[in-house]
Amino acid sequence: MNPAGRLIVVVLFEGVDLLDVTGPPEVFSLARRETEDAAGYEVLLAAATTGPVTTAAGVRVLPDVTFDDLSGRRIDTLLVPGAVEVDGRRRVRALTDPVVVEWVGRLAARTRRVTSVCVGAHVLAAAGLLDGKRATTHWSTARQLADEHPAVEVDADPIFIRDGDVWTGAGISSCLDLSLALVADDLGEAVALRVARQLVMYLKRPSGQSQFSVPLEQVATTRRVEDLRHHIMRHIAEPLTVADLAAHAHVSDRQLTRIFKTELGTTPYAYVESARVEVARQQLESTDATLERVASACGFRTVDTLVRAFRRRLDTTPTEYRRRFRTTASTREDGRPGDQGRPSSV
């Protein structure tokens, strides 16, 4: 224990994601080592009781203190991880425990900086700590967060977001990115960069989590919308104008736009572009097809159109995406792309 240090409290509860619990303390520990600062960070794992907590990975973790034990202590940073359940159709839903939500609200009142990692944002939102703020969470539960908490401005792309003294992080491994940002805020970017080097990772990732998401995993609410989605995927290489889609659905252009906005939360044009980018992602990941062929097969008339769509949707280029995510046999044993079938640069 070191009362002179910055007290970091990590909230524990049953089913919590393991990396969200163990990742941030590793970053803070390295920061302490890199600065040789005896005060440094003090990290405590807190739960309702001191009994073992079973994480989603099945690994049991022992809390250092109970929530009650923290009464009267000033907390520098409250870090709230999350938990999810997955149904038979592999749909992910964030979970919130009312007891944990209540304690987070209490602890936040005497905390300088409140943070969440991954779906921990749902806990903060349930405690009312994200109302009127911009926040992120794992891409798979962003729609749930927006639907359940309309007072929160949800942005599913950034790796982390700071809004005042509230920080929210995106997908599971982004707990490291968020922790590095907290270190940079406390001790400067030079220290955070040294920690990032020790972790063999970027201090700042070159793009957001949309590169990893599957934006078309949306649950249609009507058979007509489901039919439209299947029609789009079957005819992805064709023009697919609003008039074409409206004719297929036997509705007017204006009614089609209302249907997409109401049931999918987007416009027909934006949905078709997302579908084309998703198909292009799959081809870039699993084939050596040239960018010209990928563009044509996905309904992009030119490679330039494909590149613009990738920049708009994923904040990267098709070539960069392929370099990072290709999983074909041409990948060498050391994890680097081989020379065979290397695509042209864009």
N, C-alpha and C positions, 0 to 999 in steps of 0.2 A: 504494500500500500504506500501511496505517496501523496499526501494531501496537497502538496504544492503543484502537482501535475494537473493536466486537463482531464477531468473525469469523463470517460466515455462509458455509457451504460447501453449494453446490448440486450434487448428484450427477448426472453425465451418463452416458448409455449409449445405444446405438443404438436407434432407434424411440421414444425418450422423447417425451412430449407437449410441444409447444413452449411453450404458455402456462404450463405448470407450471414451466418453466425461466426464462422471461423475466418473468412476472408478479410474483413475489415481489421480485426485485431492484429493480423499479420502485417498489414500495411502500417498500422500505428507503431508496432514493435520495431519495424525496420526504420521508421522515421526517428524513433528514439535513438536507435543505434547510429544512424547516419549523422545525427547532430551531436552525439555524445552528451546529450542533455539529461542530467540526472532527474530533472523534474518531469520532462517528457509527458507521455500520456499514461493514464491509469485506466485500464479497461476492466469493467466488471460485467459479468453475465448475470442478469436478474430475472427471476421468475416468481410465480405466486408462492411456491414453496422451494425448499432446497433439495427436493427429491430429484432423481434423474429425469431429464426430458428426452423423449425419443423423437429424433428428427425424421424428416421425410425419407432420408437415406437409411434409416434403421439404426443409425449410430446414436448412442445415448450420451448426453452432455450433462455435466453437473453445474448447476448455477453457483455463482459465488455468494450471492445474497438474495434475499426476498425483496419484493417491492416495498414491503413494510420497513425493511432495514434501511431503505434510502430516505426515510422521512427526515426532513431537516437538512439533508445534504444538497448542496448546490451542484447541479449537473451541467457540465459544459456541453456535451453532445449526447442526445438520446437517439439511438439507432434502432429502428424498428424493421425487422425482416418480415417475411410473409409465409403463407402456407396456401396450398391449393388442393383441390380434389379433381380427379379426372374420371369422367363417366365412360360407359361402354363404347361410346363413339369417339373417344379420345378428345372430348371437349374439356377444356380447362376452365375451372371456376375458382376464383380467389375466396378464401375463407376468413372470417373474422370472428373472434371469440369476444362476446360482450364483456367478460371480466377483464380481458387484456385491453380492450378498447377503453374501458373506464380507467384503468391504471395508467395507460399512455396519456390520457387527458390530464390526469393528476400530475404525473411526472413532468409533462411538457410545461406546466405552469411555472416550474422553477428550473427550466432548462434554457441555456443561452441559444442553443441551435438544435432544431428537431430535424431528423433525417429518416428516410425510409429507403429500403433496398428492395428491388423487384416488386412483388405484390404486397409488400408492407405498406404501400401507398393506400391500399384499401382500409387498413387499420387507421391510418392518419385521417383519412376522409371520414370514416365512421365516427371518429372522435371530434369532428368538426374543425380539424386543424388545416384543412386544405380549402375551405370555403373562400371563394373569391380569388383563389390563387391558381397559377399555372403549374401543372404537375405531370409527371410521367410515371409509367409502370411497365411491367412486361407487356409486350405487344399482344399477347394472347388474351389478356384480361382488360385491355384498354377500353373496349366497348362496354364491358360490364361496369367499369369505374365511371364512365361518362353517363351511363343509363341510371345507375343507382345514386349518383351524386352530381346532379345537374349544376350545382353551384361551383363545381371544379372545372377549370379549363384544362382538359386532358390533351396532351400532345404525345403520341406514341412513338415518335421517332428519336428524340434526343436520348443520349446515353444517360444524362442526368440533367436536372433543371434546378436552378436556385431561384427562389422567389422570396426575397427578404431573408429571414432567418430559418426558412423551411427549405430543405433540400430533398428531392426525390430522385431515386435511381431507377434504371430500366431493368433489363433482363438479369438473370442470376449472377453471371460473372461480372456484370457491370458494378457490383458492390465494390470491386477493386478500383474501377475508374472513379466512382464517387468518393471513395476513401482517399485516393490520391488528390482529388480536388479539394477535399477538406484539409489535407496536409498542406497543400499549396496555399490555401487561404490562411492557415495558421502560421506556417513557417517559411513561406515563399516557394516559388516554382523551382528554384535550384535544388532545394532539399527534396521536393516531390519528384524531380527528375532523377535524382540519385536512387530514390526508392524504386521508381519505375524500372530503372536499369537492373536493380537487384531482382525484381520480379519478372524480368525479360518481357516487358510489355510497353505499349505506348503510354506516354504521359497523357496524351489526348488522342483518342482514336480518330482516324481520318473521316469517319462518317457515322451515321446513326444506326439504330437497331432495325430499321426497315429493311436493310439488306438481309436480315435473318428471318424476317417475319413471313407469314403466308397470308397476304391480305385478302385472298378469296375465300378463306375459311369463315364464312358468315352463314348464319342459319336463315334460310328464306322462310317467310311467314305464309306464303301462299303458293299453290301449285303453279300459278301463272308465272310468278317470279322464278321459281325453280326451273320451269320450262325455258324461260328466257336465258337463264344462266347456262343451261346445257346447250341451247341453240348457239350462244356466243362461242362457247368452247369448240363446238363441232365445226363452226364456220369462221374460226379465228383468223384465217388467212384472207378472208374476203373483206370488202369495204365496211360493212356493218354500220351504216348510218342510222341516225335516229328514225328516219322514215322506214328503213328496212326492218328495224326492230319493232316499230309500231305496227307495221303491216303484218309481221309474224304474230304479234300478240292481239291483232284485231282491235286496236285502240288508236286514238289520235296521237299525234306527236306530243301535244301538250299533256295528255293523260299519261303517256309513257314516262315523261319526265317526272310527273308527280309520283308515279309508282316507284321509280328508282329512288327518288328523294325520301319517300315515306318508309319504304321497306328495306332499302340498302344504304340509306344515308349518303347518297352520292348522285351524280348525274350519269346518264347513259354513256356519254363520252368518256368520263373519268373511269367508269367501271370497265368499259371495253379496253381502255389503255392499260389499266391495272391487270386485266386478264392477259393481254398481249405481253406485258412485261413478265408476268408469272410464267407463261409458256417459254419465253425467251430465257429466263433464269434457268429453267429445267434443261433446256438445250445446251446452254453454256456450261452447266455443271456436268453434263453427262455425255456430250458429244464433242467432236472436233470440227463441226461444221463451221464454215467461214461466216463472218458477220453478215455478209450479203445473203447467204442462205437462211441464216437465223432470222434476219429482218423480213425476208420474203415469206417464210413459213409462218411468221407470227402476225402478218398483216401490216407491218411497217413498210411503207413503199420504198424507203431508202435507208441506208445505214445511218445517215445523219438524223433521220426521224427516230430510229432506235436509240441512238446515243442521247438525244434530247429527252426522250421518255425515261431513260435510265437515270439521267441526271436529275430530272424532276421528281421521280418516284423514289430513287434509292441513293441519290447524292453520290453517284460514282459512274464510271463508264462500263460498257459491256466487257471490254478487255480487262480492266482491273477486277471486275466481278469474277470473270473466268479464272484469272490468276489466283484469286483467293479461295474459290469454292469448287474448282473442277475436281471431279472424283473419278476420272477415267483411268484406264490402265497405263496411260502415258505419264502418270505421276510417279516419280522416282521413289525408291525406298526411303530416302532421307526427307521425304515430304515436299520436295521442290518439283515444280512442273518440268517434265522432260522436254526435249527439243522437238520431238515428233508431233506434227499437227499443230504447231504453235500458231495461234491466230494472228492476223495482221493487227498492227497497233492502231488505236483510235484515240 
